[in-house]
Amino acid sequence: MLSLVHLRVLVAVARHVSVTEAARELHYSQPSVSHHLSRLETATGVKLVQRVGRGIRLTPEGQLLADRAAEILGRVDAAANELAAQVGLRAGRVRLAANASTLSTIVPEVAAALAEAHPGLQLSLVDRHPAEALQLLRHGEIDVAIVFHNAGVPFEEQGVRLLHLRDDPLYLISRRPEDSLANHGDSAWIGGCARCRDELDAACRRAGFTPRIASHSDDMVVVQALVAAGAGVALLPGLALQAHRRSDIHATELEGLHRRIYAATYGDPPDPPGVAAVLAALTERAGVPVLRSGMDR
């Protein structure tokens, strides 16, 4: 029978690829870590760790079990937090991950509303891109992930439940007023993350060209600075412009192009009280329109 203690040891060893570092993290002795690994190998009947020179590495079976163990332990830890919060919203913690534009616009207002309505509920925040946030969610390291996805593209994440919060329009960022994509078939472009690049490629294809990516940045401040300096043009979502907007660039909304913003949770309903309170606050605050002052129509 698999023991949670043994699984925690395996996950720590997988994280550090070192018995010494795993022992330090868990506050165990090195012989104790080795003993737990040996017991786990006996219980599973497979070799999980092998020596490589002076170090170690996980076997394919060991890596498979370590990945599953991380999910199991995350769910166990989340269950413990849910149980602590089940008595009500007087205490407890909800862990939320989102990207920078959402964390600097929607989330602060949600945090303020929760602090007023449920002062005993702790909202713990972390800045992560959607793919990283979903991985943390599957592993039970967070309770809610705010993610974005290209409109019209199926969202396929097994076990993940999605709550649609809002659509976020995309804008062409340039130095020209009343600009259009058709003007920039030969321009240098500033690309972002993989999902942002997909959006850019799709938008430019609609305009009949393939973008020439000259620079890369995921930072909305850097992107606008590069555009203002004449280093290229870019696409940014409305929430990014609400979070930070330079006065020396122009933002032109692209008709029919937008992201879909979701709150993602993992596992079957019902949600624990704290998570339900966060989702309710997100639903209420996400509908507030993006500030369009100074944007081109």
C-alpha positions in Angstrom: 0.0 0.0 0.0 1.3 3.4 -0.9 2.1 5.8 1.9 1.7 9.5 1.7 5.0 9.9 3.6 6.8 7.8 1.0 5.1 9.8 -1.8 6.3 13.1 -0.3 9.8 11.7 -0.2 9.7 10.7 -3.8 8.3 14.1 -4.9 11.1 15.9 -3.0 13.7 13.7 -4.6 12.2 14.3 -8.0 12.2 18.1 -7.4 15.8 18.3 -6.4 17.2 15.2 -8.2 19.2 14.7 -5.0 18.7 12.6 -1.8 20.7 15.2 0.2 18.6 18.2 -0.9 15.4 16.2 -0.4 16.5 15.3 3.1 17.2 19.0 3.8 13.8 20.0 2.5 11.9 17.4 4.6 14.2 17.7 7.6 15.0 14.0 7.4 18.4 12.3 7.5 19.8 11.0 4.2 19.5 7.4 5.4 15.9 8.0 6.3 15.1 9.3 2.7 16.9 6.3 1.2 14.9 4.0 3.5 11.6 5.5 2.4 12.5 5.2 -1.2 13.4 1.6 -0.7 10.1 0.9 1.1 8.3 2.6 -1.8 10.1 0.5 -4.4 9.1 -2.7 -2.4 5.5 -1.6 -2.3 5.3 -0.8 -6.0 7.6 -3.7 -7.2 9.5 -1.4 -9.6 12.8 0.4 -9.5 12.1 4.1 -9.0 15.6 5.6 -8.6 19.0 4.7 -10.2 22.5 5.8 -9.6 24.2 7.9 -12.3 27.9 8.5 -11.4 27.8 10.3 -8.0 24.2 11.4 -8.5 20.8 9.9 -9.0 18.0 10.1 -11.5 14.4 8.8 -11.6 13.6 5.9 -13.8 10.7 6.4 -16.2 8.5 4.5 -13.7 9.8 6.7 -10.9 9.1 9.9 -12.9 5.5 8.7 -13.7 4.8 8.0 -10.0 6.4 11.3 -8.9 4.2 13.2 -11.3 1.1 11.5 -10.0 2.2 11.8 -6.4 2.6 15.6 -6.8 -1.1 15.7 -7.9 -2.2 13.4 -5.1 -0.4 15.3 -2.4 -1.6 18.6 -3.8 -5.2 17.4 -3.6 -4.7 16.1 -0.1 -3.3 19.4 1.1 -6.1 21.2 -0.7 -8.6 18.9 1.1 -7.1 19.8 4.4 -7.5 23.5 3.7 -11.1 22.9 2.5 -11.9 21.0 5.7 -10.5 23.8 7.8 -12.7 26.3 5.9 -15.8 24.1 5.9 -16.9 25.6 9.2 -17.5 28.8 7.3 -15.6 31.8 5.9 -14.3 33.0 9.2 -10.9 31.4 8.4 -9.1 29.6 5.6 -7.0 30.4 2.6 -7.6 30.5 -1.2 -4.6 30.4 -3.5 -5.1 32.1 -6.9 -2.7 32.4 -9.9 -3.1 34.8 -12.8 -1.0 36.7 -15.3 0.2 40.2 -14.7 -2.6 42.1 -16.6 -5.3 40.3 -14.6 -3.5 40.6 -11.3 -3.1 44.4 -11.8 -6.7 45.0 -12.8 -9.5 42.6 -11.8 -7.8 40.8 -8.9 -7.1 43.8 -6.6 -10.7 44.8 -6.6 -11.7 41.2 -5.9 -9.2 41.1 -3.0 -10.6 44.3 -1.6 -14.2 43.0 -1.8 -13.3 39.8 -0.1 -11.4 41.5 2.6 -14.4 43.6 3.4 -17.0 40.7 3.2 -14.9 37.9 4.7 -12.0 39.4 6.7 -10.9 36.0 8.0 -10.4 34.6 4.5 -6.8 34.9 3.2 -6.3 35.3 -0.5 -2.8 34.2 -1.6 -1.8 35.4 -5.1 0.9 34.3 -7.5 1.9 35.7 -10.9 1.9 32.9 -13.6 1.1 32.5 -17.2 -2.0 30.3 -18.0 0.0 27.1 -18.8 2.0 27.4 -15.6 -1.2 28.3 -13.6 -3.1 25.3 -14.9 -0.2 23.0 -14.0 -0.2 24.4 -10.4 -4.0 23.9 -10.4 -3.7 20.2 -11.4 -1.0 19.6 -8.8 -3.2 21.1 -6.1 -0.7 24.0 -5.4 -3.4 26.6 -6.1 -7.2 26.6 -5.8 -8.2 29.0 -8.7 -6.4 29.9 -11.9 -7.4 32.9 -14.0 -6.4 32.0 -17.6 -7.0 33.3 -21.1 -7.7 31.5 -24.3 -8.1 32.4 -28.0 -11.7 32.9 -28.8 -13.0 30.2 -31.1 -10.4 27.7 -30.2 -11.5 24.7 -28.0 -10.2 24.7 -24.5 -9.1 21.2 -23.6 -7.9 20.6 -20.1 -9.0 17.3 -18.5 -10.5 17.7 -15.0 -10.6 21.5 -15.2 -13.8 23.4 -14.8 -14.1 26.8 -16.4 -16.1 29.8 -15.5 -16.3 32.4 -18.2 -15.6 35.8 -16.7 -15.4 38.1 -19.7 -14.1 38.7 -23.2 -11.0 40.9 -23.5 -10.6 42.8 -26.8 -7.2 42.9 -28.6 -5.6 46.1 -29.7 -3.0 47.1 -32.3 -0.3 49.1 -30.6 1.5 51.6 -32.9 2.5 55.2 -33.2 -0.2 56.0 -35.8 -3.6 57.2 -34.8 -6.6 55.3 -36.3 -4.2 52.5 -37.5 -5.0 49.1 -39.0 -3.3 45.8 -39.4 -3.3 46.1 -43.2 -0.7 48.9 -42.8 1.9 46.7 -41.2 2.5 43.7 -43.5 6.2 44.9 -43.8 6.6 46.2 -40.2 8.7 44.7 -37.5 6.6 43.1 -34.8 7.1 42.6 -31.1 6.0 39.1 -30.1 5.1 37.8 -26.7 4.4 34.4 -25.1 3.4 31.3 -27.2 -0.3 32.0 -26.7 0.2 35.6 -27.6 2.1 34.6 -30.7 -0.8 32.4 -31.8 -3.1 35.4 -31.5 -0.8 37.6 -33.5 -0.4 35.0 -36.2 -4.1 34.5 -36.5 -4.8 38.3 -36.6 -2.2 38.9 -39.3 -3.4 36.0 -41.4 -6.8 37.6 -41.5 -5.1 40.7 -42.8 -3.2 38.7 -45.5 0.3 38.5 -44.2 2.7 36.7 -41.9 4.2 39.0 -39.1 8.0 39.5 -39.0 8.9 39.1 -35.4 11.9 41.4 -34.6 11.7 41.4 -30.7 10.1 39.4 -27.9 8.7 40.5 -24.6 5.8 39.4 -22.3 6.0 42.6 -20.3 3.3 45.1 -21.3 5.5 48.0 -20.1 8.4 46.9 -22.2 6.2 46.3 -25.3 4.7 49.8 -25.2 8.2 51.3 -24.6 9.5 49.5 -27.7 6.6 50.7 -29.8 7.0 54.3 -28.6 10.7 54.0 -29.5 9.9 52.9 -33.1 11.2 49.4 -32.6 8.0 47.8 -34.0 4.3 47.4 -33.5 2.4 44.9 -31.3 -0.9 43.4 -30.1 -2.0 43.9 -26.5 -5.2 42.9 -24.7 -7.4 45.5 -23.2 -6.6 44.5 -19.6 -2.9 45.1 -20.2 -3.7 48.6 -21.4 -5.9 49.2 -18.4 -3.0 48.2 -16.2 -0.5 50.4 -18.0 -0.9 52.9 -20.8 1.6 55.2 -22.3 0.4 58.5 -23.7 2.7 58.4 -26.7 1.3 55.2 -28.4 -2.0 54.6 -30.1 -4.2 51.6 -29.4 -6.7 50.6 -32.1 -9.3 47.9 -31.2 -9.3 45.0 -33.7 -12.9 44.2 -34.6 -13.9 40.6 -33.8 -10.6 39.7 -32.1 -10.5 39.0 -28.4 -9.4 36.6 -25.7 -11.8 34.7 -23.4 -10.9 35.1 -19.7 -11.8 32.2 -17.4 -11.6 31.2 -13.8 -10.5 27.6 -13.7 -10.9 25.2 -10.8 -10.0 21.5 -10.6 -12.2 18.5 -9.6 -15.9 17.9 -9.1 -18.3 20.4 -7.5 -19.3 21.7 -5.1 -16.5 24.2 -4.5 -15.4 24.7 -0.9 -16.8 27.9 0.7 -13.6 30.0 0.2 -13.3 29.1 -3.4 -17.0 29.8 -4.0 -16.6 33.2 -2.4 -13.6 34.0 -4.7 -15.5 32.8 -7.8 -18.5 34.9 -6.9 -16.3 38.0 -6.4 -14.5 37.4 -9.7 -17.8 37.1 -11.5 -19.0 40.3 -10.1 -15.9 42.3 -10.8 -14.8 40.9 -14.1 -17.8 42.5 -15.9 -16.4 46.0 -15.3 -15.6 47.5 -18.7 -12.0 48.1 -19.7 -11.1 51.8 -19.4 -10.8 53.1 -23.0 -9.7 56.6 -22.3 -7.3 57.7 -25.1 -7.8 54.5 -27.2 -8.7 54.7 -30.8 -12.0 53.2 -31.9 
